[in-house]
Amino acid sequence: MGNLIGSLRYKEPSTVEECDSTWESDSECDEQPGDEDSGISECVSPPETGRCGEQADMSPQFSDSESSTKIKRSFYAAKDLYKYRHSYPNYKEPRLPNEYRNLRFYLNKIPLIPDVIFIEEILTKWKGDYDKLEHNHTYIQWLFPLREQGLNLYAQELTQEEIKEFLSTREAKRRFLLAYTLMLDFYGIKLLDKIGNVTRASNWQERFQHLNESQHNYLRITRILKSLGELGFEAFKAPLVRLLLDEALCRGTLPNMLHSILEYYVYTIRPRSLRRSLLRYARQHYQPANTFLWGPPARRRGAGAGPGPILERERSGGDPHRARNPLTKQDSGGGGDGGGEGKGTKGCTASTKSLQEGVKGEYIETVPLED
């Protein structure tokens, strides 16, 4: 019913600025719960400026001679992620009976199609089989379902009713987290604990080199992040995005991924405060600074304002390669090979204290983690 009412109020955004509420409530202090993109924005009809709740164009301003040579943010990406963060406001549930295929797949009752492979086989036999994970293109839509159609037409879109059933099924959520750890390992990343903290895996150098050159995996990561949010693990997104941003921007290990992180991954995160913290950190280190497209509107920064507040440096003794969950106030224990920095800005990692805002989730205590 709520989605039906929302669809009546929904106005299709027509610009990048209408899609982006990140800097809508820009404050350095902790924000109240609800400072996130969920449901339909209360501002449905844009004001005279043509924007929903923002007062100025957040794209950098250039002279006429410069504008033709400067890159612009993707409207396609902004619109896609706007719809995702707002729970697909114009979405219509399929008329066919809901078969709960995604839930049944995760309960090991049906195989993925067309390969006829059960989830338990993937979880037990595919880990470490990087060739299979790289070259098979049908499993990712089943492992990380969304409320939108993917390339595998045999995979069924999630529905709201199925999501509710999934969230109440412990076995499905346990296997979902195991699938997440499987893909993290494929990318050279290790899940440290049950609240989403991640770090480099022992094989990070080989896997990061591959990931930097295998750009179709960037689309997969966008799907993984979206699916985490749909199936109850919103809080797991920020630590992963934080680690990838640090590796791409500061350590030079994933330079080809930087644009995808800033244009897509950050904007899968629903709480605006978390997006702002990540973007402030990125803006602090982005070069050349005047080409950073994702900062606050110029008017909101104020005349003569610098690139924004500098975040607190990581305290000495912390693992610079560990990305912590926004909810944790201290570094989690755990493994991961922290040695061997890639090229990049030394000491670039900032504290994640500034990310300790407003993500809540229910976590499964039975996910086996390696020592």
Stockholm file with secondary structure:
# STOCKHOLM 1.0

chainA/1-371         MGNLIGSLRYKEPSTVEECDSTWESDSECDEQPGDEDSGISECVSPPETGRCGEQADMSPQFSDSESSTKIKRSFYAAKDLYKYRHSYPNYKEPRLPNEYRNLRFYLNKIPLIPDVIFIEEILTKWKGDYDKLEHNHTYIQWLFPLREQGLNLYAQELTQEEIKEFLSTREAKRRFLLAYTLMLDFYGIKLLDKIGNVTRASNWQERFQHLNESQHNYLRITRILKSLGELGFEAFKAPLVRLLLDEALCRGTLPNMLHSILEYYVYTIRPRSLRRSLLRYARQHYQPANTFLWGPPARRRGAGAGPGPILERERSGGDPHRARNPLTKQDSGGGGDGGGEGKGTKGCTASTKSLQEGVKGEYIETVPLED
#=GR chainA/1-371 SS CHHHHHHHHCCCCCSHHHHCCTTTTCCSSCCCTTCBCCSCCSCCSCCTTSSSSCCSCCSCCCCHHHHTTSCCCCHHHHHHHHHHHTTCTTCCCCSSCCCCHHHHHHTTSSCBTTTTBCHHHHHHHSTTCHHHHHHCCSSHHHHSCCSSCCSCTTSCCCCHHHHHHHHTCHHHHHHHHHHHHHHHHHTTEEECSTTCCEEECTTHHHHHHHHHHCTHHHHHHHHHHHHHHHTTCGGGHHHHHHHHHIIIIISSSSGGGHHHIIIIIGGGCCBHHHHHHHHHHHHHHCSSGGGCCSSCCHHHHCTTCCSCCCCCBCCTTSCTTEECCTTCSSCCCCCCCCCCCCSSCTTCCBCGGGGCSSCCCCCCTTCCCCC
#=GC SS_cons         CHHHHHHHHCCCCCSHHHHCCTTTTCCSSCCCTTCBCCSCCSCCSCCTTSSSSCCSCCSCCCCHHHHTTSCCCCHHHHHHHHHHHTTCTTCCCCSSCCCCHHHHHHTTSSCBTTTTBCHHHHHHHSTTCHHHHHHCCSSHHHHSCCSSCCSCTTSCCCCHHHHHHHHTCHHHHHHHHHHHHHHHHHTTEEECSTTCCEEECTTHHHHHHHHHHCTHHHHHHHHHHHHHHHTTCGGGHHHHHHHHHIIIIISSSSGGGHHHIIIIIGGGCCBHHHHHHHHHHHHHHCSSGGGCCSSCCHHHHCTTCCSCCCCCBCCTTSCTTEECCTTCSSCCCCCCCCCCCCSSCTTCCBCGGGGCSSCCCCCCTTCCCCC
//
